[in-house]
Amino acid sequence: MTGKLNGRRALVTGGGTGIGAAIARRLFAEGAHVTVIGRRAEPLAATGLPYVVADVTSASDRSRIVAELPDIDLLVNNAGVTTDDWSVSSEVHVAAPKALVEAYTTSLESAHGCIINIASVAGLSAAAGASAYAAAKAAVLHLTRVQAVELGPRGIRVNAIAPGWIRTPMADDEMQMIMQRDGVDLETAYSIVTRHLPLRRAAEPEEIAGVVAFLASSDASFITGATIVADGGGLVVDVGMLAFGD
């Protein structure tokens, strides 16, 4: 690795598994001092990094996080949940990240730091049966833009990443429906959901972590308010042309 984040102090929520764990490992590999946040101690401990067991939707837990880690340069709001409950989805994906940003604004301003919000392509396109999740992720994208406008004059950059299908435990769980419906294994299920993507595959969490490392570095020093879509090209596909074949 390049060491481009040497000495930076990073906080990654939802850092015990999947994308969050990959982000934490990559930031550490780039030289950052990384602390991961999550609700379960076992996966957090498995990262080998300092951690705080906390629920970011809890005001008292957020206060405890800030008390234990008062100074950071980089905040990665990654904690997420798949649920049909609008209140829970909004709290996890929107209210909690907003509250953490507010709690850390002074610290981030002093460090000329940055914030990276992990959203989803679900916030950019529509799918039946996922309104609570999709609406919350769309809110994350616009919250990112608002925060960029509000915090830019204070020297804080704010960007978002919108991943598509990523091979994580959460995505594996979602594949179960296809596996049961079609009588296929996990690999085939992923092939089915990605068959129309230009890249014809799901991503590994480390590929999203690489985007985070870029946005956190000085290479992205003039980028704020942006959303980087990392979805294997799915959003550029003209679905009306799929009937004509590959």
C-alpha positions as CSV (number, residue, x, y, z in Angstrom):
1,M,0.0,0.0,0.0
2,T,1.0,3.6,-0.5
3,G,0.7,4.9,3.1
4,K,-1.3,7.8,1.8
5,L,-3.3,8.0,5.0
6,N,-0.4,7.9,7.4
7,G,-1.4,9.2,10.8
8,R,-5.0,9.8,9.9
9,R,-7.6,8.9,12.6
10,A,-10.5,7.1,11.1
11,L,-13.8,5.9,12.5
12,V,-15.8,3.3,10.6
13,T,-19.3,2.4,11.7
14,G,-20.7,-1.0,10.9
15,G,-17.1,-2.1,10.7
16,G,-17.3,-5.7,11.9
17,T,-18.2,-7.4,8.7
18,G,-18.6,-7.0,4.9
19,I,-17.9,-3.7,3.4
20,G,-17.2,-2.0,6.7
21,A,-14.5,-4.5,7.7
22,A,-12.9,-4.3,4.3
23,I,-12.8,-0.5,4.6
24,A,-11.3,-0.6,8.0
25,R,-8.6,-3.0,6.9
26,R,-7.8,-0.9,3.8
27,L,-7.5,2.3,5.8
28,F,-5.3,0.6,8.3
29,A,-3.1,-0.7,5.5
30,E,-2.8,2.8,4.1
31,G,-1.4,4.0,7.5
32,A,-4.5,5.3,9.3
33,H,-5.3,4.7,12.9
34,V,-8.7,3.0,12.6
35,T,-11.4,2.3,15.2
36,V,-14.4,0.2,14.2
37,I,-17.9,0.6,15.6
38,G,-20.6,-2.1,15.7
39,R,-23.2,-3.8,17.9
40,R,-21.4,-7.2,18.2
41,A,-18.1,-7.6,19.9
42,E,-17.0,-10.9,18.2
43,P,-16.9,-9.6,14.6
44,L,-15.3,-6.3,15.7
45,A,-12.6,-8.2,17.6
46,A,-12.0,-10.3,14.5
47,T,-10.8,-7.3,12.5
48,G,-7.8,-7.0,14.8
49,L,-8.4,-3.3,15.2
50,P,-9.5,-1.1,18.1
51,Y,-13.2,-1.2,18.5
52,V,-16.2,0.2,20.4
53,V,-19.3,-1.9,20.8
54,A,-22.1,0.6,20.3
55,D,-25.4,1.1,18.5
56,V,-25.1,4.3,16.4
57,T,-28.9,4.9,16.6
58,S,-28.6,5.3,20.4
59,A,-27.8,8.9,21.5
60,S,-26.1,7.7,24.7
61,D,-24.0,5.3,22.7
62,R,-23.0,8.0,20.3
63,S,-22.0,10.2,23.2
64,R,-19.9,7.3,24.5
65,I,-18.2,6.9,21.1
66,V,-17.3,10.6,21.0
67,A,-16.1,10.5,24.6
68,E,-13.8,7.6,23.9
69,L,-12.7,9.0,20.5
70,P,-12.9,12.7,20.6
71,D,-10.6,13.5,17.7
72,I,-10.9,12.0,14.2
73,D,-9.9,13.0,10.7
74,L,-12.1,10.6,8.8
75,L,-15.6,9.4,9.4
76,V,-17.0,6.6,7.4
77,N,-20.8,6.2,7.9
78,N,-21.2,2.6,6.8
79,A,-23.7,1.0,9.3
80,G,-26.7,-0.4,7.5
81,V,-29.6,-2.7,7.8
82,T,-32.1,-4.3,5.4
83,T,-35.6,-3.8,6.8
84,D,-39.1,-3.0,5.7
85,D,-39.5,-0.8,8.8
86,W,-39.3,2.8,7.6
87,S,-38.5,4.2,11.1
88,V,-35.6,1.8,11.6
89,S,-34.2,2.3,8.1
90,S,-34.3,6.1,8.5
91,E,-32.8,6.0,11.9
92,V,-29.9,3.7,10.9
93,H,-29.1,5.2,7.5
94,V,-29.9,8.9,7.9
95,A,-30.5,10.1,11.4
96,A,-27.6,8.3,13.1
97,P,-25.0,9.4,10.4
98,K,-26.3,13.0,10.6
99,A,-25.9,13.0,14.4
100,L,-22.4,11.6,14.2
101,V,-21.4,14.2,11.7
102,E,-22.7,16.9,14.0
103,A,-20.9,15.5,16.9
104,Y,-17.6,15.4,15.1
105,T,-17.8,18.6,13.0
106,T,-15.4,20.5,15.2
107,S,-12.8,17.7,15.2
108,L,-13.1,17.3,11.5
109,E,-12.8,21.0,10.9
110,S,-9.6,21.2,12.9
111,A,-8.2,18.3,10.9
112,H,-9.5,19.4,7.5
113,G,-11.0,16.0,7.5
114,C,-13.6,14.2,5.4
115,I,-16.8,12.2,5.7
116,I,-17.7,9.3,3.4
117,N,-21.3,8.0,3.5
118,I,-21.9,4.5,2.2
119,A,-25.2,4.7,0.2
120,S,-26.4,2.2,-2.4
121,V,-27.6,2.1,-6.0
122,A,-30.9,1.4,-4.4
123,G,-31.0,5.2,-3.8
124,L,-30.6,5.9,-7.5
125,S,-33.0,3.4,-9.0
126,A,-36.2,1.8,-8.0
127,A,-37.1,-1.8,-7.2
128,A,-40.4,-3.2,-6.0
129,G,-40.6,-4.2,-2.3
130,A,-37.7,-2.2,-1.1
131,S,-39.2,1.2,-0.4
132,A,-37.9,1.7,3.1
133,Y,-34.3,0.9,2.2
134,A,-34.3,2.7,-1.1
135,A,-35.8,5.8,0.2
136,A,-33.4,5.9,3.1
137,K,-30.4,5.4,0.8
138,A,-31.7,8.2,-1.5
139,A,-31.8,10.4,1.5
140,V,-28.2,9.5,2.3
141,L,-27.2,10.8,-1.2
142,H,-28.9,14.1,-0.8
143,L,-27.8,14.5,2.8
144,T,-24.2,14.1,1.5
145,R,-24.8,16.9,-0.9
146,V,-26.3,19.2,1.7
147,Q,-23.4,18.4,4.1
148,A,-20.9,19.2,1.4
149,V,-22.4,22.6,1.0
150,E,-22.7,23.3,4.7
151,L,-19.3,21.9,5.7
152,G,-17.2,22.8,2.7
153,P,-16.5,26.4,4.0
154,R,-15.1,24.7,7.2
155,G,-12.6,22.7,5.2
156,I,-14.5,19.4,5.4
157,R,-15.2,17.3,2.4
158,V,-18.2,15.0,2.2
159,N,-18.8,12.3,-0.4
160,A,-20.8,9.2,-0.9
161,I,-20.4,5.8,-2.5
162,A,-23.3,3.9,-4.1
163,P,-22.3,0.3,-4.3
164,G,-24.3,-2.3,-6.3
165,W,-24.1,-6.0,-5.6
166,I,-21.2,-6.7,-3.2
167,R,-20.4,-10.1,-1.9
168,T,-21.1,-9.6,1.8
169,P,-23.0,-11.6,4.5
170,M,-25.9,-9.3,4.0
171,A,-26.0,-9.9,0.3
172,D,-25.6,-13.7,0.8
173,D,-28.7,-13.6,2.9
174,E,-30.6,-11.8,0.1
175,M,-29.4,-14.5,-2.3
176,Q,-31.3,-17.1,-0.2
177,M,-34.6,-16.2,-1.9
178,I,-33.2,-16.9,-5.3
179,M,-31.5,-20.0,-4.2
180,Q,-34.8,-21.4,-2.8
181,R,-36.9,-20.2,-5.7
182,D,-34.7,-21.5,-8.4
183,G,-33.0,-24.4,-6.6
184,V,-29.5,-23.1,-7.2
185,D,-26.4,-22.6,-5.2
186,L,-25.0,-19.3,-4.0
187,E,-22.6,-18.8,-6.9
188,T,-25.4,-19.3,-9.4
189,A,-27.7,-16.9,-7.5
190,Y,-25.1,-14.2,-7.8
191,S,-24.7,-14.9,-11.5
192,I,-28.5,-14.5,-11.9
193,V,-28.6,-11.1,-10.3
194,T,-25.6,-9.8,-12.1
195,R,-26.2,-11.3,-15.6
196,H,-27.2,-7.9,-17.1
197,L,-24.4,-5.9,-15.6
198,P,-21.7,-4.9,-18.1
199,L,-19.0,-6.5,-15.8
200,R,-21.2,-9.6,-15.2
201,R,-20.3,-10.1,-11.6
202,A,-20.7,-8.8,-8.1
203,A,-17.9,-6.9,-6.4
204,E,-15.8,-7.9,-3.5
205,P,-15.9,-5.6,-0.4
206,E,-12.2,-4.7,-1.0
207,E,-13.2,-3.0,-4.2
208,I,-15.4,-0.6,-2.4
209,A,-12.7,-0.1,0.3
210,G,-10.4,1.0,-2.5
211,V,-12.8,3.8,-3.5
212,V,-13.0,4.8,0.2
213,A,-9.2,5.0,0.4
214,F,-9.1,7.2,-2.7
215,L,-11.8,9.6,-1.4
216,A,-10.1,9.8,2.0
217,S,-6.7,10.7,0.4
218,S,-5.2,13.9,-0.9
219,D,-5.8,12.5,-4.4
220,A,-9.4,13.5,-3.9
221,S,-8.7,16.9,-2.3
222,F,-11.0,18.8,-4.7
223,I,-13.8,16.4,-4.6
224,T,-16.8,17.0,-2.4
225,G,-20.6,16.5,-2.7
226,A,-20.0,13.7,-5.2
227,T,-21.5,10.2,-5.4
228,I,-19.2,7.5,-6.9
229,V,-21.3,4.7,-8.3
230,A,-19.6,1.3,-8.0
231,D,-22.1,-1.1,-9.5
232,G,-20.4,-2.9,-12.3
233,G,-22.1,-0.6,-14.8
234,G,-25.7,-1.5,-13.9
235,L,-27.0,2.0,-13.9
236,V,-25.9,2.6,-17.5
237,V,-27.8,-0.3,-19.0
238,D,-30.7,0.4,-21.2
239,V,-33.2,-2.1,-19.8
240,G,-35.5,-1.7,-22.8
241,M,-32.8,-3.1,-25.1
242,L,-32.3,-6.3,-23.0
243,A,-35.0,-8.0,-25.0
244,F,-32.8,-7.8,-28.0
245,G,-30.2,-10.0,-26.3
246,D,-26.5,-9.5,-25.4
